[in-house]
Amino acid sequence: MRKDQRTTLFLDTEFTGLRQNAELISLALVGPEKQWFYAEFTDYDAGQLSDWHRTNVLPYLWLEKQSKISLPGDGVCLRADRVAVSDALKDWLSRWGDVQIWADVPAYDWVLFCELFGGSLHLPDGVPYMVMDLATLFHIRGMDTNISRQGYVFGDAGPPPEWPQHNALVDAWVGLECLKKLLNA
């Protein structure tokens, strides 16, 4: 990531399912200098949740349980409805100027992100309507697109125990580390 390029941010979300009308459960963006934004939504339809969500996503929502988040850097956390999250996210994104957003297999993440602002034609200034795809970069590098992202970053030691998979902030942080490693390989 060169300094003359847009600022790279990594996006991850958790959402209610791989179907139309999916809703955000949580969203995170992580920046290059340990800046981050993390939100948990209060207005998604819990009736859309599957047993998989109840086992693999809901237990790892930090703010709902008022868990203490201990992460380095400059972070914004909030638990709110879509309107409040969208407003806070616009404010957070305004610090960057032009950005390039990456996500891992971003088909749903990106659409749901854009919907927070009324669609891809209404994104905040400096945010392009296109997202970059980490899975495609793994493919271009000749690697298995299903490789464990945490395994790629942490190796056999594994991630810290307080870094659960399917927490949007953890997954965004791991995604950014994967991206840095792939770009510097």
C-alpha positions in Angstrom: 0.0 0.0 0.0 1.9 3.0 -1.3 1.5 6.5 0.2 0.5 8.1 -3.1 -2.6 5.9 -3.3 -6.0 6.2 -1.6 -6.2 5.1 2.0 -6.9 1.4 2.2 -9.8 0.4 4.6 -10.9 -3.2 5.1 -14.6 -3.9 5.6 -16.4 -6.9 7.2 -20.0 -7.4 8.2 -22.1 -10.0 9.8 -25.7 -10.2 8.4 -28.8 -12.2 8.6 -28.4 -14.6 5.7 -27.4 -15.2 2.1 -30.7 -14.1 0.6 -32.5 -11.0 -0.5 -33.6 -8.6 2.2 -30.7 -9.6 4.4 -29.9 -7.1 7.2 -26.7 -6.1 8.9 -26.0 -7.5 12.4 -22.6 -5.8 12.7 -20.1 -3.9 10.6 -16.5 -3.0 10.9 -13.9 -1.1 9.0 -10.2 -1.1 9.8 -7.6 1.4 8.6 -3.9 1.1 8.0 -2.7 2.8 11.2 -4.9 0.9 13.7 -7.9 3.1 13.2 -11.2 1.2 13.4 -15.0 1.6 13.3 -17.2 -1.1 14.8 -21.0 -1.1 15.0 -23.7 -3.6 16.2 -27.2 -3.0 14.8 -30.2 -2.9 17.1 -32.9 -2.9 14.3 -32.3 -6.1 12.3 -35.1 -8.7 12.1 -34.0 -11.5 14.6 -36.6 -13.7 12.9 -34.2 -14.0 9.9 -31.5 -15.6 12.1 -30.6 -19.3 11.7 -29.2 -21.7 14.3 -25.8 -21.0 12.7 -26.1 -17.3 13.6 -27.1 -18.1 17.1 -24.0 -20.3 17.5 -21.4 -18.5 15.4 -22.3 -14.8 15.4 -24.5 -13.7 18.3 -22.1 -15.0 21.0 -19.3 -12.8 19.6 -21.2 -9.5 19.6 -19.2 -7.5 22.1 -21.3 -4.5 22.6 -24.6 -6.3 23.1 -23.0 -8.1 26.1 -21.2 -4.9 27.1 -17.9 -6.8 26.9 -14.8 -4.8 27.2 -13.0 -4.4 23.9 -9.2 -4.2 24.2 -7.8 -3.4 20.8 -4.9 -1.1 19.8 -5.3 2.1 18.0 -8.1 4.7 17.6 -11.6 3.1 17.6 -15.2 4.0 17.4 -17.8 1.6 18.8 -21.5 1.9 18.9 -24.6 -0.2 19.2 -27.5 1.6 17.4 -30.0 1.5 14.6 -29.2 1.9 10.9 -29.7 5.6 10.8 -27.4 6.3 13.8 -24.7 3.9 12.5 -24.9 5.5 9.0 -24.4 9.0 10.5 -21.5 7.9 12.7 -19.9 6.0 9.8 -20.2 9.1 7.5 -18.4 11.1 10.2 -15.7 8.5 10.6 -15.1 8.1 6.9 -14.8 11.9 6.5 -11.4 11.8 8.1 -9.9 10.0 5.2 -10.6 11.9 2.0 -10.3 9.3 -0.8 -10.4 5.6 0.3 -10.1 2.2 -1.3 -12.3 -0.3 0.4 -11.4 -4.0 0.4 -13.5 -6.9 1.7 -13.3 -10.7 1.7 -15.9 -12.2 -0.7 -17.8 -8.9 -0.6 -21.0 -9.7 -2.5 -23.3 -9.2 0.5 -21.0 -7.0 2.6 -20.7 -4.4 -0.1 -24.4 -4.2 -1.0 -25.4 -3.9 2.6 -22.7 -1.3 3.2 -24.0 0.8 0.3 -27.6 0.4 1.4 -26.7 2.2 4.6 -26.2 5.4 2.5 -29.2 4.8 0.1 -27.2 2.8 -2.5 -23.9 2.9 -4.3 -24.7 6.3 -6.0 -25.1 8.0 -2.6 -21.9 6.9 -0.9 -20.0 9.5 1.2 -17.5 11.7 -0.6 -14.2 9.9 -1.2 -15.8 6.4 -1.1 -15.8 4.8 -4.6 -18.8 2.7 -5.8 -16.5 -0.3 -6.2 -15.0 -2.6 -3.6 -11.8 -4.6 -4.0 -12.0 -8.4 -3.3 -9.5 -10.3 -1.1 -10.6 -13.7 -2.3 -9.9 -12.7 -5.9 -6.4 -11.6 -4.8 -5.8 -15.0 -3.2 -6.8 -16.6 -6.5 -4.6 -14.3 -8.6 -1.7 -15.3 -6.3 -2.4 -19.0 -7.1 -3.6 -19.7 -3.6 -6.7 -21.6 -2.3 -9.5 -19.0 -2.0 -10.9 -21.0 0.9 -7.6 -20.8 2.9 -8.2 -20.0 6.6 -7.6 -16.2 6.9 -6.7 -16.5 10.5 -4.3 -19.4 9.7 -2.7 -17.3 6.9 -2.1 -14.4 9.3 -1.3 -16.2 12.6 0.1 -19.6 11.3 0.0 -22.6 13.6 -0.1 -20.4 16.8 -3.6 -19.3 15.9 -5.2 -16.0 16.8 -5.4 -14.6 20.3 -8.4 -16.4 22.1 -10.2 -13.1 22.4 -10.3 -12.8 18.6 -13.3 -15.0 17.6 -14.0 -15.6 13.9 -17.4 -14.1 12.8 -16.9 -11.0 14.8 -16.9 -8.2 12.1 -14.1 -6.2 13.8 -11.8 -9.2 14.2 -12.5 -10.4 10.7 -11.8 -7.0 9.2 -8.6 -6.8 11.2 -7.5 -10.2 10.0 -8.6 -9.4 6.4 -6.4 -6.2 6.4 -3.4 -8.3 7.7 -4.0 -10.8 4.9 -4.1 -8.0 2.4 -0.8 -6.5 3.7 0.9 -9.9 3.6 -0.4 -10.7 0.0 0.7 -7.3 -1.3 4.1 -7.6 0.2 4.7 -11.2 -0.9 
